[in-house]
């Protein structure tokens, strides 16, 4: 019997892991502290960039949008910027 066509295939697991971490950061930003949530969002972007560099195109799934270098540069750059901003803005 074939796999369920509505179920995500195993090559989407890296993207789903990144999305799961990002979705964890949103309630953290609302409930706990915005800096903790922003840090989690930045980490999810860094994870996405690292996975895009490490995985081949077939395994990267939804993380493979453009060329490997451009995808990784954008994800790592944005992730680094969000993590730095979350850690450098002083608390009131």
C-alpha positions as CSV (number, residue, x, y, z in Angstrom):
1,X,0.0,0.0,0.0
2,X,1.5,3.4,-0.9
3,X,2.2,6.1,1.6
4,X,-0.5,8.6,2.4
5,X,-0.2,11.4,-0.2
6,X,-1.2,14.0,2.4
7,X,1.6,13.1,4.8
8,X,4.9,14.9,4.6
9,X,7.6,12.8,3.1
10,X,10.8,12.1,5.1
11,X,12.8,14.6,3.0
12,X,10.6,17.4,4.6
13,X,11.8,16.6,8.1
14,X,14.6,19.1,8.2
15,X,12.2,21.9,7.2
16,X,9.6,20.7,9.7
17,X,12.2,20.8,12.5
18,X,13.1,24.4,11.6
19,X,9.5,25.3,11.5
20,X,8.8,23.6,14.8
21,X,11.5,25.5,16.5
22,X,10.3,28.8,15.0
23,X,6.7,28.0,16.2
24,X,8.1,27.3,19.6
25,X,9.7,30.8,19.7
26,X,6.4,32.6,19.0
27,X,4.6,31.6,22.2
28,X,7.8,32.1,24.1
29,X,8.0,35.7,22.9
30,X,4.4,36.3,23.9
31,X,4.2,34.4,27.2
32,X,7.8,34.4,28.7
33,X,9.9,37.2,27.2
34,X,10.3,38.7,23.8
35,X,14.1,38.3,23.9
36,X,13.8,34.5,24.6
37,X,11.3,34.1,21.7
38,X,13.5,36.2,19.4
39,X,16.5,34.1,20.4
40,X,14.6,30.9,19.6
41,X,13.5,32.3,16.2
42,X,17.1,33.2,15.5
43,X,18.3,29.7,16.4
44,X,15.7,28.2,14.1
45,X,17.1,30.4,11.2
46,X,20.6,29.3,12.1
47,X,19.5,25.6,12.2
48,X,17.9,26.1,8.8
49,X,21.1,27.6,7.3
50,X,23.2,24.8,8.8
51,X,21.0,22.1,7.5
52,X,20.9,23.7,4.1
53,X,24.7,23.6,4.0
54,X,25.0,20.1,5.3
55,X,22.2,18.3,3.4
56,X,22.0,17.4,-0.3
57,X,19.1,18.9,-2.3
58,X,17.1,15.7,-2.2
59,X,17.2,15.6,1.6
60,X,16.9,19.3,2.2
61,X,13.3,19.4,1.0
62,X,11.6,22.7,1.5
63,X,14.8,24.3,2.6
64,X,16.2,24.1,-0.9
65,X,14.6,27.1,-2.6
66,X,17.5,28.8,-4.5
67,X,21.2,27.8,-4.8
68,X,22.8,26.3,-1.7
69,X,25.1,29.2,-1.1
70,X,22.4,31.8,-1.4
71,X,19.9,29.9,0.8
72,X,22.6,29.3,3.5
73,X,23.8,32.9,3.4
74,X,20.4,34.3,3.8
75,X,19.3,32.0,6.6
76,X,22.6,32.2,8.5
77,X,22.8,36.0,8.1
78,X,19.3,36.6,9.3
79,X,19.7,34.1,12.1
80,X,22.9,35.7,13.3
81,X,21.3,39.2,13.1
82,X,18.2,38.1,15.1
83,X,20.3,36.4,17.8
84,X,22.6,39.4,18.1
85,X,19.7,41.8,18.3
86,X,17.9,39.7,20.9
87,X,21.1,39.7,23.1
88,X,22.2,43.3,22.7
89,X,18.9,45.2,23.2
90,X,18.9,46.1,26.9
91,X,16.0,45.0,29.1
92,X,13.8,47.8,30.4
